[in-house]
Amino acid sequence: MSLQNDLTQKVIEAVKQLYQVELPTVEFQPTRKDFEGDITVVVFPMLRQIKGNPVQIGTKIGEYLVENVDEVLKCNVVQGFLNIVIADSYYLNFFNGIFDETDFGYVKSQSDDAVMVEYSSPNTNKPLHLGHIRNNLLGYSVAEILKASGKKVYKTQIINDRGIHICKSMLAWQKFGEGETPESSGLKGDHLVGKYYVAFDQAYKKQIAELIEAGAPKEKAEKEAPILLEAQDMLRKWEAGDDQVVGLWKKMNGWVYDGFDATYKNLGVDFDTLYYESDTYLLGRDVVKDGLERGVFFKKEDGSVWIDLTDDGLDEKIVLRSDGTAVYMTQDIGTAIQRVTDYPDISGMVYTVGNEQDYHFKVLFLILKKLGYSWAEQLYHLSYGMVDLPSGKMKSREGTVVDADDLIKNMEDTAESISQELGKLDGYSEEEKKQLYRTIGLGALKYYILKVDPKKRILFNPEESVDFQGNTGPFIQYTYARIQSILRKADKVRSSAVETTMDLHEKEKELLKQIQLFPETVQLAAENYSPALIANYTYDLVKEFNSFYQQVSILGETDEQKKNFRVQLSQKVGEVIQSAFRLLGIDVPERM
């Protein structure tokens, strides 16, 4: 429990004793550097319940705390701010309580209710790209943070493995592939299939140009290009279960899955369960028909089924076409219900999907609520902004996307180049260097993306992300490695409890305050579905440690008790860095 939580009840108790008023909450803030104190109570909000002068109110509360709370040494009031000085023994008792605690900051007991977190959910017609990387990193990290906060979590994705876009790659490979396979080409399966998605688009544009030149209007040419008509026919055959088309679909999707698995492994993300659109695209139709009978939906004259959400500030939304076929919304309704059927302990779901789908998820969640599903109250769209590069936006059809595999390799190469410039790797074997470049490169990529609030758009700069100074992954990794060096030189860290009568250096106290914030930061990150809170907490912790390292002697300290405490404190900081980075999916190196 943090100092703020400890003091909240004491301040509420003081106000009740002094003024016979029950405060709903207490507002705290860090004490300003130019005043004496460790934490400050803001008195002004209390004036809603207590009539009087804020300085006098603050003074009375301060006197009560000094008299009744052992940890409070003294207080001072500046205008409406009550600055509280906390005894060193409080922080040392806290440290003794957590020193042997493994996974400090994580909730050990797991909830009986589960949350399902969906992320990645790619199409099987192209490899993963930079946008998918942000999606995967966000979804994976949020799942890990929810687990650390005490939730039971299932990680999932729905793979978009059917539809006209899939048939485009299949048809292009049939026409132009000449039997090319991942083995014969040396290409990863997802890259090979993506190559033919681009080839389809090139052939399609060429046919459109030819039709327009022959006198066809542009709109007609786009609809009647022969290769598009062939792809549409292939989709109809797939839906009819044509053996040849289904066989080709299985073969090419198999290539893609092998490619995806390799990318996921390189990126360090995983899944507990998979859903496939080819299995789910018919789900939801019976639910809609039942909802139609119950008056949740209505039918138009052409036979199509809709829901009217205008009273909720949205609009009318189609859920079944006039021919009875499903739309994406129908499928998503059915898939959500199917997941709860498959995993009855699910009490909520998190959908990691870009912000261009904000409206879709507002509608989906509202429909599920209107259908009467109690778990629909616990659905969350983890909406995120796009990722841009200095070179501009990406386009899959034109083959101008930033490929995920290429980016991961580029990050490793950038880490290698910068590390060699800094000359930090003397005495490393080639294999150790290679592993370290990978750890630094991936750490840089993940941290750069996750330190930004999910809702914000990102301009990703690979070189900037691998800087060893500032708010970057490598800066934090380097500090962790520095701590491990201290521990190796200290030989052995004594596990005996620290003597609580010892006086703390100001920098030791500040570091302990920062460590104390970790558990509540994990909870806050879980509540807000925001890895950025973990990332920036870790940066603040590392800055505090480096200030401590520069101003306080650790191994050079002559007082054995103080020396041992400072080594223990360094060790705990390292453990918290490692725990925080684990929630972001980032590894930390023992040496750098």
Helices and strands as residue ranges (DSSP letters): H 3-19, E 28-29, E 39-42, G 44-48, H 54-68, E 72-78, E 81-86, H 88-98, E 114-118, H 130-148, E 152-159, H 164-176, H 182-185, H 189-213, H 218-224, H 226-239, H 243-267, E 273-276, H 277-280, H 285-293, E 298-299, E 305-308, G 310-312, E 316-320, H 328-342, E 346-354, G 355-357, H 358-370, G 374-378, E 379-384, E 387-388, H 404-422, H 430-450, E 458-459, H 462-465, H 473-490, H 506-516, H 518-528, H 531-551, H 560-583
